[in-house]
Amino acid sequence: FYGVEIKSDRVLFIIDVSGSMKIEIKAKNDEPKKKKDPVVTGPGGPPPPPDLDDFMKSGKKIDIAKHELKKAIERMPKEFTFNIIQFNQGAKPWQEKMVKASKKNKEAAYTWIRSLKPHGSTFTDGALRMGFNMAGLINYDDKYPNIALDTIVLLSDGAPTDTSFPVAKLMDPEIILGHVREWNKHKKVIIHCIAVNMPDSNVFMKKLAEEHGGTFVDR
Protein backbone atom coordinates (compact mmCIF):
# COMPACT_ATOMS: atom_id res chain seq x y z
CA PHE A 1 0.00 0.00 0.00
CA TYR A 2 1.77 3.16 -1.26
CA GLY A 3 4.92 1.01 -1.46
CA VAL A 4 4.68 -0.23 2.15
CA GLU A 5 4.99 -3.99 2.54
CA ILE A 6 2.28 -5.27 4.89
CA LYS A 7 3.03 -8.62 6.53
CA SER A 8 -0.38 -9.49 7.94
CA ASP A 9 -3.51 -11.46 7.14
CA ARG A 10 -5.78 -9.23 9.29
CA VAL A 11 -5.55 -5.64 8.07
CA LEU A 12 -7.62 -2.55 8.82
CA PHE A 13 -7.24 0.44 6.51
CA ILE A 14 -8.09 3.84 8.01
CA ILE A 15 -8.48 6.41 5.23
CA ASP A 16 -8.67 10.21 5.59
CA VAL A 17 -11.53 11.68 3.53
CA SER A 18 -11.29 15.23 4.87
CA GLY A 19 -11.78 18.19 2.56
CA SER A 20 -8.09 18.61 1.80
CA MET A 21 -8.03 15.17 0.14
CA LYS A 22 -9.74 16.76 -2.88
CA ILE A 23 -6.61 18.81 -3.60
CA GLU A 24 -4.80 17.82 -6.77
CA ILE A 25 -1.13 16.96 -6.61
CA LYS A 26 1.22 16.64 -9.56
CA ALA A 27 3.97 14.09 -9.90
CA LYS A 28 7.14 16.07 -10.55
CA ASN A 29 8.52 13.51 -12.96
CA ASP A 30 7.71 10.02 -14.13
CA GLU A 31 11.34 8.97 -14.37
CA PRO A 32 12.45 6.79 -11.40
CA LYS A 33 15.94 8.29 -11.28
CA LYS A 34 14.51 11.79 -10.84
CA LYS A 35 11.89 10.94 -8.23
CA LYS A 36 12.47 11.93 -4.65
CA ASP A 37 13.05 8.89 -2.47
CA PRO A 38 10.30 8.41 0.13
CA VAL A 39 11.11 9.01 3.78
CA VAL A 40 10.85 5.64 5.47
CA THR A 41 11.21 4.44 9.04
CA GLY A 42 10.50 1.09 10.61
CA PRO A 43 11.92 -2.41 10.93
CA GLY A 44 13.05 -4.49 7.99
CA GLY A 45 14.51 -1.71 5.89
CA PRO A 46 12.83 0.34 3.18
CA PRO A 47 9.85 -1.05 1.28
CA PRO A 48 10.23 -2.11 -2.34
CA PRO A 49 9.90 0.78 -4.82
CA PRO A 50 6.37 1.31 -6.09
CA ASP A 51 5.41 0.51 -9.67
CA LEU A 52 5.55 3.91 -11.35
CA ASP A 53 2.94 2.83 -13.88
CA ASP A 54 0.42 2.48 -11.06
CA PHE A 55 1.61 4.87 -8.35
CA MET A 56 2.13 8.60 -7.77
CA LYS A 57 0.38 9.82 -10.89
CA SER A 58 -0.95 13.34 -10.86
CA GLY A 59 -4.49 13.75 -9.62
CA LYS A 60 -6.61 14.39 -6.58
CA LYS A 61 -5.22 12.87 -3.41
CA ILE A 62 -8.48 11.02 -2.80
CA ASP A 63 -8.35 9.44 -6.27
CA ILE A 64 -4.79 8.23 -5.75
CA ALA A 65 -5.79 6.83 -2.34
CA LYS A 66 -8.75 4.98 -3.86
CA HIS A 67 -6.53 3.50 -6.55
CA GLU A 68 -3.91 2.32 -4.05
CA LEU A 69 -6.53 0.92 -1.67
CA LYS A 70 -8.25 -1.07 -4.39
CA LYS A 71 -4.90 -2.40 -5.58
CA ALA A 72 -3.95 -3.54 -2.06
CA ILE A 73 -7.27 -5.33 -1.55
CA GLU A 74 -7.02 -7.03 -4.96
CA ARG A 75 -3.78 -8.69 -3.87
CA MET A 76 -5.25 -10.24 -0.70
CA PRO A 77 -5.73 -14.02 -0.67
CA LYS A 78 -9.32 -15.06 0.02
CA GLU A 79 -8.51 -16.40 3.50
CA PHE A 80 -7.28 -12.99 4.68
CA THR A 81 -9.57 -10.63 6.60
CA PHE A 82 -9.82 -6.87 6.16
CA ASN A 83 -11.94 -3.80 6.76
CA ILE A 84 -11.90 -0.08 6.01
CA ILE A 85 -12.73 3.00 8.06
CA GLN A 86 -13.21 6.39 6.42
CA PHE A 87 -12.88 9.48 8.58
CA ASN A 88 -13.23 13.24 8.53
CA GLN A 89 -15.02 15.03 11.41
CA GLY A 90 -16.41 11.58 12.25
CA ALA A 91 -15.54 7.98 11.44
CA LYS A 92 -17.53 5.40 9.49
CA PRO A 93 -16.63 1.75 8.91
CA TRP A 94 -17.27 -0.10 5.69
CA GLN A 95 -18.33 -3.17 7.73
CA GLU A 96 -19.01 -3.45 11.45
CA LYS A 97 -16.36 -6.16 11.79
CA MET A 98 -13.51 -7.72 9.82
CA VAL A 99 -14.56 -9.77 6.80
CA LYS A 100 -12.92 -12.39 4.59
CA ALA A 101 -11.23 -11.20 1.40
CA SER A 102 -13.61 -13.19 -0.77
CA LYS A 103 -14.35 -12.09 -4.33
CA LYS A 104 -17.83 -10.98 -3.27
CA ASN A 105 -16.51 -8.90 -0.36
CA LYS A 106 -13.79 -7.37 -2.50
CA GLU A 107 -16.32 -6.28 -5.12
CA ALA A 108 -18.49 -4.74 -2.39
CA ALA A 109 -15.44 -2.93 -1.01
CA TYR A 110 -14.58 -1.50 -4.43
CA THR A 111 -18.10 -0.10 -4.75
CA TRP A 112 -17.83 1.51 -1.31
CA ILE A 113 -14.39 2.91 -2.09
CA ARG A 114 -15.66 4.54 -5.29
CA SER A 115 -18.34 6.35 -3.26
CA LEU A 116 -15.85 8.11 -0.94
CA LYS A 117 -16.10 11.89 -1.21
CA PRO A 118 -13.74 14.26 0.63
CA HIS A 119 -15.16 16.91 2.96
CA GLY A 120 -14.86 18.10 6.54
CA SER A 121 -12.04 17.98 9.07
CA THR A 122 -9.60 15.32 10.35
CA PHE A 123 -10.71 13.57 13.56
CA THR A 124 -7.88 11.01 13.59
CA ASP A 125 -8.39 10.19 17.28
CA GLY A 126 -11.96 9.04 16.68
CA ALA A 127 -10.95 6.88 13.72
CA LEU A 128 -8.18 5.17 15.69
CA ARG A 129 -10.55 4.60 18.62
CA MET A 130 -13.01 2.91 16.26
CA GLY A 131 -10.17 0.78 14.90
CA PHE A 132 -9.07 -0.41 18.32
CA ASN A 133 -12.69 -1.09 19.26
CA MET A 134 -12.92 -3.25 16.15
CA ALA A 135 -9.75 -5.05 17.21
CA GLY A 136 -11.25 -5.71 20.64
CA LEU A 137 -8.55 -3.83 22.53
CA ILE A 138 -10.45 -0.92 24.09
CA ASN A 139 -11.81 -3.22 26.80
CA TYR A 140 -9.09 -5.82 26.40
CA ASP A 141 -8.98 -8.71 28.86
CA ASP A 142 -5.69 -10.61 29.22
CA LYS A 143 -7.72 -13.80 29.63
CA TYR A 144 -8.87 -13.51 26.00
CA PRO A 145 -5.73 -12.89 23.93
CA ASN A 146 -7.33 -13.30 20.49
CA ILE A 147 -7.96 -10.03 18.67
CA ALA A 148 -9.70 -9.37 15.36
CA LEU A 149 -6.82 -7.59 13.62
CA ASP A 150 -3.09 -7.18 14.03
CA THR A 151 -2.29 -4.37 11.59
CA ILE A 152 -3.67 -0.88 11.06
CA VAL A 153 -2.69 1.20 8.04
CA LEU A 154 -3.47 4.88 8.59
CA LEU A 155 -3.48 7.27 5.63
CA SER A 156 -3.88 11.01 6.20
CA ASP A 157 -2.86 14.31 4.65
CA GLY A 158 -3.38 16.72 7.53
CA ALA A 159 -2.93 17.56 11.18
CA PRO A 160 -5.53 15.91 13.47
CA THR A 161 -8.48 18.00 14.62
CA ASP A 162 -11.14 17.65 17.31
CA THR A 163 -14.94 17.67 17.00
CA SER A 164 -15.51 21.31 17.88
CA PHE A 165 -18.54 22.88 16.17
CA PRO A 166 -18.99 24.81 13.93
CA VAL A 167 -15.22 24.96 13.32
CA ALA A 168 -12.92 22.08 14.26
CA LYS A 169 -9.76 22.97 16.17
CA LEU A 170 -6.34 21.38 15.98
CA MET A 171 -5.97 18.54 18.47
CA ASP A 172 -2.79 18.02 20.48
CA PRO A 173 -1.08 15.00 18.87
CA GLU A 174 0.33 13.96 22.24
CA ILE A 175 -3.22 13.30 23.47
CA ILE A 176 -3.82 10.94 20.56
CA LEU A 177 -0.46 9.23 21.04
CA GLY A 178 -1.33 8.74 24.71
CA HIS A 179 -4.67 7.18 23.82
CA VAL A 180 -3.06 4.76 21.37
CA ARG A 181 -0.37 3.79 23.88
CA GLU A 182 -3.13 2.81 26.29
CA TRP A 183 -5.23 0.96 23.72
CA ASN A 184 -2.17 -0.83 22.34
CA LYS A 185 -0.24 -1.24 25.60
CA HIS A 186 0.38 -4.92 24.88
CA LYS A 187 1.70 -4.06 21.39
CA LYS A 188 -0.80 -6.38 19.73
CA VAL A 189 -1.27 -4.11 16.69
CA ILE A 190 1.32 -2.78 14.25
CA ILE A 191 0.50 0.68 12.89
CA HIS A 192 1.80 1.77 9.48
CA CYS A 193 1.35 5.45 8.60
CA ILE A 194 1.15 7.00 5.13
CA ALA A 195 1.47 10.79 5.09
CA VAL A 196 0.20 12.27 1.82
CA ASN A 197 1.61 15.63 0.77
CA MET A 198 1.87 16.60 4.42
CA PRO A 199 3.95 19.54 5.75
CA ASP A 200 7.38 18.55 7.08
CA SER A 201 6.49 20.10 10.42
CA ASN A 202 3.88 17.42 11.09
CA VAL A 203 5.73 14.59 12.86
CA PHE A 204 2.70 13.00 14.52
CA MET A 205 2.27 10.11 12.09
CA LYS A 206 5.98 9.34 12.04
CA LYS A 207 5.99 9.05 15.81
CA LEU A 208 2.82 6.94 15.81
CA ALA A 209 4.40 4.40 13.46
CA GLU A 210 7.68 4.34 15.36
CA GLU A 211 5.96 3.68 18.70
CA HIS A 212 3.94 0.76 17.36
CA GLY A 213 6.40 -1.18 15.25
CA GLY A 214 5.21 0.15 11.91
CA THR A 215 6.58 1.88 8.85
CA PHE A 216 6.14 5.57 8.12
CA VAL A 217 6.16 6.78 4.54
CA ASP A 218 5.99 10.41 3.45
CA ARG A 219 4.48 10.59 -0.04
Salt bridges, closest charged atoms under 4 A:
ASP9 OD1 - ARG10 NE 3.71
GLU24 OE2 - LYS26 NZ 3.73
GLU68 OE2 - LYS71 NZ 2.95
GLU74 OE2 - LYS70 NZ 2.48
ASP125 OD1 - HIS179 ND1 2.82
ASP142 OD1 - HIS186 NE2 3.24
ASP150 OD2 - ARG10 NH2 3.13
ASP157 OD2 - LYS61 NZ 2.63
GLU174 OE1 - ARG181 NH2 3.79
GLU174 OE2 - LYS207 NZ 3.07
GLU182 OE2 - LYS185 NZ 3.35
GLU211 OE2 - ARG181 NH2 2.87
